[in-house]
Amino acid sequence: MKTSLDGGIGLSFRSSRTPGARSAARPPAAGFNRGQVVRQSRWRQVCSAASGLGASPVDQNGLPVATGSQAPSGSEDVGEGMVKFGFPKGSLQKSTEDLFGRAGFRLKISERSYFPQIDDDQLWLLLLRSQEISRFVEDGVLDAGICGHDWIVENGSDVVEVCELQYSKATSSPARWVLAVEENSDVQTVKDLEGQIVASELVKTTERFFKDRGVNIKVEYSWGATEVKARIPGIGGIVDITETGSSLKANKLRIIDTILSSTTRLVANKSAWEDKVKRQKIEDLAVLLQGAILGRRKVGLKMNLPTSKLDAISSILPSALSPTVSTLVDCEYVAVEVVVEERAARSIITECRRCGASGILTYSLNTIVPDLDLARS
């Protein structure tokens, strides 16, 4: 999202799958209706399964009804104006939980429930694979959600991409879907795979990639352990997702080309985006999550120093505008405050100390509110 862009950063579809999960990832056969009725049916299957595991029951339309301790604060079910939000399950889940925590939300996710609890009575959360979220958002089953850009492309989902969220399971770098072969393979270019089989979870995107290059291949859907399939006789190569490339190297694979780069996205249903109340909540969430991302690996740095040393200190302190300077009771001294990269703080502290700074301290940050250019309809 691996992250997808499990993107992001790298979605990894490695756990065991139910038949429903397959339909969410594998392209439908000819004549299969992928419209709203089918997806509403899938939604009812998910919610019914959740109910069978001891989670919230579903109503006559197959929609989950939150009850008891699982209900959002101040609500016994999905109330009017609440934002139904798809929370990514799988390899992105833990990093997304951490992101929400840094943004100021308190989450509780039970291992046997599809319905996370959150201390916000305007949000109703549902755990779903990132592969499915853009589809449910497009159809209005969900108002918004977090998923990888790769699955928006793969599903052809018509959604509002509110903003990019540059975080993932392992790094903040984009995840890449790459075409790879065995190290000792004779394949050197994409064209060398003419007439062969390629294994991938990202079937449609892979087919488009080869078609655009005039190469005729057959794409077989991979249910997992995709790296291993590159060593199976009869399979020419694989398309798999990677953030660092370490897994591919460990499996002695060689990258031929990049199919798609992907990061995590906050997406919204078009109708929900036109709803004033829901749009404001989605935009607020975007600001808080982006702020939490910007706040990672940064610290506040504060110190006192002689006024005469202010110019010297200012020249070594990074800042978007200029350091914050406050006068002290003793007019010969000032307090200086700035936000810096955590790793850079070490060298800055010692330089400032040599310049005569005292009372130096650092403090952790949760969010840095960004100036966001959100999607506009």
C-alpha positions, -999 to 999 in steps of 0.1 A, spaced: 0 0 0 48 -40 18 29 -7 18 3 -2 -14 5 10 -15 -1 -14 12 16 35 -13 13 37 -7 24 26 2 24 -9 -2 -6 -29 1 2 -65 7 -25 -90 -1 -9 -119 17 -33 -132 42 -58 -160 36 -87 -149 15 -124 -156 15 -143 -161 -18 -156 -126 -13 -120 -112 -11 -112 -128 -45 -141 -110 -62 -128 -77 -49 -94 -82 -64 -97 -104 -94 -113 -89 -126 -148 -103 -132 -154 -127 -159 -171 -116 -191 -207 -106 -185 -203 -103 -147 -221 -73 -133 -198 -52 -112 -225 -26 -105 -239 -13 -73 -263 -42 -67 -233 -67 -67 -213 -45 -43 -243 -39 -20 -245 -77 -19 -208 -80 -10 -214 -54 17 -242 -75 32 -219 -105 32 -192 -86 50 -216 -73 76 -233 -106 81 -199 -123 86 -190 -96 111 -223 -102 129 -215 -140 130 -182 -132 147 -199 -115 175 -197 -80 160 -226 -56 155 -258 -70 139 -271 -59 106 -305 -44 97 -329 -55 70 -309 -38 44 -277 -56 54 -262 -24 70 -244 -29 103 -260 -15 134 -236 -3 161 -247 -13 196 -234 -10 231 -197 -3 236 -191 -5 198 -214 24 191 -196 57 183 -199 82 211 -234 96 214 -249 73 188 -265 38 188 -263 34 150 -253 52 118 -270 85 124 -279 112 99 -249 132 88 -223 107 101 -195 99 78 -193 62 70 -155 57 67 -135 27 53 -106 20 76 -79 -1 58 -74 -36 71 -42 -55 66 -7 -43 63 -18 -6 65 -39 -11 96 -13 -6 123 3 25 106 -32 40 101 -41 34 138 -9 52 147 -17 80 123 -52 85 138 -36 85 173 -12 112 164 -40 132 149 -58 132 183 -83 103 179 -87 75 203 -93 41 186 -101 7 198 -101 -22 173 -111 -56 184 -96 -86 167 -131 -101 162 -149 -70 150 -151 -52 117 -163 -20 135 -135 1 152 -146 23 181 -135 60 178 -141 89 201 -158 110 174 -196 109 171 -194 121 135 -174 91 123 -185 55 118 -157 32 109 -157 -2 90 -126 -23 85 -121 -34 49 -93 -44 27 -78 -15 8 -86 -34 -24 -123 -30 -17 -126 5 -2 -126 26 -34 -154 5 -48 -177 9 -18 -169 46 -17 -178 50 -54 -211 33 -49 -220 54 -18 -219 24 6 -191 44 23 -188 82 23 -150 82 25 -120 60 32 -83 54 30 -69 32 3 -40 29 -21 -39 48 -53 -30 15 -70 -64 0 -62 -83 31 -73 -65 26 -107 -71 -11 -107 -108 -8 -99 -113 22 -122 -131 38 -92 -148 72 -99 -141 89 -66 -128 122 -53 -92 119 -43 -92 144 -14 -55 143 -6 -24 122 -6 -13 106 27 24 98 24 27 71 50 28 33 48 38 1 66 75 6 63 84 40 48 69 73 36 81 66 0 57 56 -27 53 19 -32 60 4 -66 44 -24 -85 73 -38 -105 78 -64 -132 104 -89 -119 120 -121 -132 145 -146 -118 181 -133 -115 193 -157 -141 164 -153 -165 170 -145 -202 144 -118 -200 159 -83 -202 131 -62 -215 93 -62 -214 92 -74 -250 111 -105 -241 80 -118 -223 59 -120 -255 36 -150 -253 44 -159 -217 25 -159 -184 28 -132 -158 15 -136 -123 0 -106 -105 -26 -94 -80 -29 -62 -101 -44 -79 -131 -61 -52 -151 -33 -27 -146 -7 -53 -156 -27 -61 -188 -30 -25 -197 8 -20 -192 17 -48 -216 -11 -39 -241 2 -3 -243 36 -17 -252 23 -40 -279 33 -72 -259 9 -101 -259 10 -120 -226 -14 -138 -203 -19 -125 -167 -28 -150 -141 -42 -137 -108 -19 -144 -78 -35 -153 -45 -3 -146 -26 34 -156 -23 38 -139 -57 76 -138 -54 78 -176 -54 58 -178 -87 87 -163 -107 106 -195 -101 78 -218 -114 85 -233 -148 61 -218 -174 57 -185 -157 78 -158 -173 77 -131 -146 56 -115 -119 42 -81 -110 45 -74 -73 45 -45 -49 76 -33 -31 88 -4 -10 124 -12 -4 130 -41 -28 144 -62 0 119 -90 -4 126 -93 -42 163 -94 -36 158 -121 -9 139 -142 -34 167 -136 -60 145 -116 -84 155 -89 -108 133 -58 -116 127 -52 -153 103 -23 -151 79 -3 -129 42 -8 -136 28 18 -112 39 40 -83 14 44 -56 8 63 -23 -21 62 1 -51 84 -6 -80 98 13 -110 93 -10 -146 105 -9 -178 96 -26 -189 123 -50 -224 127 -35 -209 129 0 -184 155 -12 -214 176 -23 -230 173 12 -219 204 32 -217 187 66 -200 155 54 -176 174 32 -165 196 61 -159 165 83 -139 148 55 -118 180 50 -112 184 87 -100 148 88 -77 154 59 -61 183 77 -56 164 109 -41 133 92 -18 154 70 -8 173 101 0 140 119 22 130 89 41 163 89 46 160 127 64 127 124 102 128 129 100 165 139 106 181 173 102 216 188 135 232 198 136 260 224 165 279 240 175 311 257 204 331 244 219 366 246 202 391 223 236 399 208 238 363 195 204 363 179 216 369 143 242 341 146 217 316 159 191 326 133 214 317 105 217 281 116 181 275 126 158 262 98 123 276 97 95 281 73 95 318 79 119 328 108 124 315 144 99 326 170 116 351 193 102 362 227 117 388 249 125 379 285 124 399 318 161 404 314 162 424 282 197 412 274 183 377 267 156 363 244 138 329 240 140 313 206 118 285 194 117 266 161 106 232 146 133 210 132 139 175 119 145 152 148 178 139 133 190 175 126 183 186 162 215 168 174 239 190 154 218 221 158 218 218 196 256 216 198 261 245 175 236 267 194 254 258 227 287 269 212 270 302 203 261 308 239 226 293 241 214 280 274 182 262 287 181 242 255 153 217 253 134 197 227 98 184 228 78 160 207 51 170 182 19 152 172 7 174 144 18 203 122 -12 218 105 -5 220 68 -17 244 42 -37 218 22 -47 220 -14 -77 197 -11 -97 183 -40 -123 207 -54 -154 196 -72 
